[in-house]
């Protein structure tokens, strides 16, 4: 199987969808720029022309209205935001228009749009450029919300999202764009609404989303040294949520940690815990735990980021409290350089 980066997988999925359907077009701030939205749109304008791959003015609300109108007339647009924070300006169009037209027209109209958003941290992006707002969108009936973590799923879920007749919010964590993974050639789909077991286990369920799935896998590896086998679930689609897979896992393990990239209050992680308690309370051997951001705006300082963003060790500590593990297992590892607290590795460079 060939290896692609996450960004290359998204670009390939976009290319295949545009090649397959002339009604698919891409629009967004910076789409034709030399960096091509972290490399995800590179070369598409030269291949398909400026009428199908285009920049847009700094008027997110107006342009979202334009793409909704085009979708209602048969187009299938992919709107790209370099930050989820920028989509906030167009919330009225997304929540009151895109999410509602199918219902309000009695099923006679569809809004097949994909809105790509980038979340996550790095280089001190701070309070207005590093927010993970997925719970906002998952709260709204009529919207589907996707957060892939592997290159394989990024390609398959994007193709499925473009072909879906509902508006889909497709969220990418910026620390994932350069990870590598096996990606098949050609068109394939990963169904929306299906989670996957990223690592099987018997003692603990860790339900994680987006980048936190990688931290969960690191935590599971550390826990295995103490004889604890954690099952890691990559949620993949937040709306519709595959709660059945999570509940089935908790019924086997008896314990749950929900790992989120966003704040814990009114979050997807708190929703997962609530649903598991509602459906599998008697199977729980310990109270569920949430590993998420504290209820504070995102800091710009790498020093503050060290204590703000959860990592694998925080998942390990949560597990340690549930399973009464030794202090040796839950102690802070000393192998992380201070310079890497705000970036995943040294290859992660600016400006975006």
MOUR-V926012 format. One line per field, one symbol per residue. psi: psi as a letter, one per 20 degrees, with the letter a starting at -180 (. if undefined). Layout:
BEGIN
psi: ???
END
This chain:
BEGIN
psi: pqpqrgghgggggggghhhhoiiprpqrojgjrhilmkjijpihhhgiriiioqrqrmmggghhhghgghhijirnqopppiqhhhhhhkhggggifgihggghjkjiqqmmqpopqpraapklhahjjkqokhhghhiopiqqppnqhqhghgghhgghghiqiqppooppphiihjqqrpoqrapqqoppjorqohpqrihppooqqchihghhhgghgghhijjpoppppohgohoqpmhgggghghhhhjqppppqjaqhpkrhghgggghghhikgiipiqpqqpoaqqmqqpqhphghhhigpqahhhgggghhhhjlrqhhhjqpqkjoqhijijqhriiorai.
END
